[in-house]
Amino acid sequence: MASACSAKGNMFTVLSIDGGGIRGIIPAIHLAFLEFKLQELDGPNARIADYFDIIAGTSTGGLVTTMLTAPNKDNRPMYAAKDIPGFYLEHSPKIFPQRRGNNFLTSLASFFGTVIGPKYDGKYLRSMTNSLLGDLTLKETLTNVLIPAFDVKLLQPVFFSTNDAKENALRNARLADICVATSAAPTFLPAHFFTTSDKDGKTRSFDLIDGGVAANNPTMLAINYISRGIAIKNEEFNDMKPMDGERTLVLSLGTGTPKNEEKYNAAMASKWGAFSWVFENGRTPLVDIFADASSDVVDFHVSTLFQSLRCKKNYLRIQDDTLTGNGASVDIATPQNMQSLAEIGKKLLEKPISRVNLDTGRYEEIKGEGINAEALAHFAKRLSEERTLRRKN
């Protein structure tokens, strides 16, 4: 478990990773770069989980969160960040097997698949997570995690957190189940059902789909975790004020969006019925819309919050809103597209630091603040300094 900031250091450190299917390769590249910079400062054994008080991830971001924080037999993170892009390249084609053949026939098969059931059966994802994670549970993660899902039976979001799991056995789900649940995107993968139990024989059931329907960008949830800790007088937060921006360091990693492509418009949408909103020319408008909407609302809110607190440099959001074509999909898991996504992630490191324009919703260059790689290197330096302070104390 990461050290408590209030007693051991100056900052509370937050990492958030968006949902986005195979586009999770993009933040995986950025995490690999961050961990490399941390290793330059603190040695080759440094891992992301050593530096963040809470890591939040939705859908594909939840899978990455788990890989960064699930313990191996030596009680160290199961995966180094540099191994995660390769994980995507190896497993994504089996999670999202691509149909072959004539484009028209492929589109027709996808259409009928979407109408009569999820596009993919999810069997490989379930078997893979069970094989990797076994019976590891939420309370065993190496730092606090927060992974959202949505309960379709109760019609409400469910937030899986390490602290809750430690306090309540009925919230202490298997990590494998949480990974499958938070990734169960409507139309793409089936909903996931599982139960938990406590020592008294009480049980709780979960009927879950993708956390992206509630919080595709979980940054605000992670920040709220701090506020909740203050409200219940958790000792980790005993000398922090509500939303103490000067003492909160937040890194939020997006998975990219095709905002600039403008692939939908009112003229098109005005003619859509129920089927077209779900499936239109190989795309999934409703899924795209709710994912991007929730991500943007959170970014607008957090960016405004940190700017109003005059500590905007404590919040770093890395996002690319220029994706096009296959690169904007969540499931085109061809080797070519995945390599292209990895290149997008690398090129984004060399792009200027940007911040969302609250009027236009577009990311705009911040003059004089350098590039994303420099921002991550500076972030690594601040994380290393915080960890050194905690060790001294």
Secondary structure, DSSP 4 states (H G I P E B T S, - for coil): -PPPHHHH-S-EEEEEE---GGGGHHHHHHHHHHHHHHHHHH-TT--GGGT-SEEEE-THHHHHHHHHHSB-TTSSBSS-GGGHHHHHHHHHHHHSPPP-S-HHHHHHHHHHHHHHS-SS--HHHHHHHHHHHTT-BGGG-SSEEEEEEEETTTTEEEEEEHHHHHH-GGG--BHHHHHHHHT--TTTS--EEEEEE-TTS-EEEEEEEETHHHHSSTHHHHHHHHHHHHHTT-GGGTTPPTT-GGGEEEEEE-----GGG----HHHHTT--HHHHH-BTTB-HHHHHHHHHHHHHHHHHHHHHHHHTT-GGGEEEE------GGGG-SS---HHHHHHHHHHHHHHHTSBPEEE-TTT--EEE-TTS-BHHHHHHHHHHHHHHHHHHHHH-
